[in-house]
Amino acid sequence: MRQDNSSGKAYHEATKHSYLSVQLDPNYIDASTQPIAFKVYPKFYRRVKLNLNNKIHSFIWLTSAVTLEKVYNNVPYKLRVNPSAGALYPTEVYVQIRGVPDIVDGIYHVEVENNCLTLIYELIDDGLESYIIPNKSISGFIFFISSVYYRSSWKYKNRSIRYCLLDSGHHLGAIAASAYLHERDIQLIFDFDKLALNTALGFENKEFITACAVSGEAQDQKVRQLRLQVPFVCGTDYFEANQFIEDSYQTTACQTSQKQQLKQPQFDFEPDKFYQTVWNRRSIRRFRKESILQEQYLYVLQKLEQSIPTENFEEVEIYSVVHRVDGMLPGLYKGANLIKAGNFSEQTGYLCINQAIARDCGVIFFFVCEYTSYQTAMQIAGFLGQRIYLVSNYVGIQCSGIGAFYDNETQQFLETDKDVLYAMAIGI
């Protein structure tokens, strides 16, 4: 039967897991063939070394910083403030800076590995505002998230379109966390002409823009489009095209989101403690099957309900399956409402492709959505996932994102016909 690929739902449907699909394609890979995870421009490009004693530099640095280096199965990994499926890190960050003292107005690439800004385009009277907010000029910062999708599709094949978008949402969450610590408001923007911007940035088919975050003052001033195409450097040492991913991105890039009023979240984190949380955030690999406190669980739920700073929005509903929370009846919940009681730990472990973390955690969250914009919905799911990571770690419990599950069976368990976008496990 031919797929109707005119909507995000069709592409989501085409990347569903089932017990049979996983058995037929266990997806073994050769780790020695992994493409590089850092994009670096040639050495003759002008660079600004980020000085962490400078508040502006610190704000930029903490959006993407490497926080730990480790070796796993003889493969070195540099872990960052933003989680990523399989630690493959397909996201890159570019930032337009305008009107900031001691920094040349321009478009910069955030060179994560070397902790610096690389100037890739110097501005005159042109800029990226014209692609996202016409007739406005931003004095401050516009962060752009892109996906170098082959870093993810190398392992996850077609389903990596999901991981690229979830990872983009995680990275937006990391920008939001740095903005909070540096007392800056941000606005996430998902609806803009991404295809035109990809062309202006010279991305060919190897990289694509997913979203942006604005932090600055908007002025009524028309900014013309870039006078020149930005020079392009491939973000991997070799590249293999995936037509499914390229088609799914092209189609869903044009979908428009629902609308809401822009509202900043109101958090009351203790700054030093939250900074350490951002710095030390990790994905847990194993839970000890111990109960978490009810106040810890409720604190996470409360922070999840805080607003997302965007006018482009998709309503992501969150179900929670309580396994081990002191004072709470095990079962499936939506918000504070118990839908069905029972010990479902074995079942959720099975649904998440027999991953022990989904069985042994204290609570597992499932994100579902009926969307108009697939890209926005998936990125908001990733943004909320990053919020769960930070809030759970802040209150002393652990967390792990789960992108692999049997889609249809999970829908049946949750008793919903909406698409399941993501799962998050918390516990001890």
Secondary structure, DSSP 8 states (H G I E B T S, - for coil): -----SSHHHHHHHT-B-HHHHHH------GGG---S-----TTS-EEE--TTSHHHHHHHTTT-EEEEEEETTEEEEEESS--GGG---EEEEEEEES-TTS-SEEEEEEGGGTEEEEEEE-SSB-THHHHSTTEEEEEEEEEEEE-THHHHHHHGGGHHHHHHHHHHHHHHHHHHHHHHTT---EEE--S-HHHHHHHTT-TTT-EEEEEEEEEEEEE---B--SS------SSSS----HHHHHHHHHHTT---EE-----------HHHHHHHHHH----S------B-HHHHHHHHHHHTS--SBSEE--EEEEEEESSBTTS--EEEETTEEEEES--HHHHHHHTTT-HHHHHSSEEEEEEE--S-HHHHHHHHHHHHHHHHHHHHHTT-EEEEE---BHHHHHHHHT--SEEEEEEEEE-
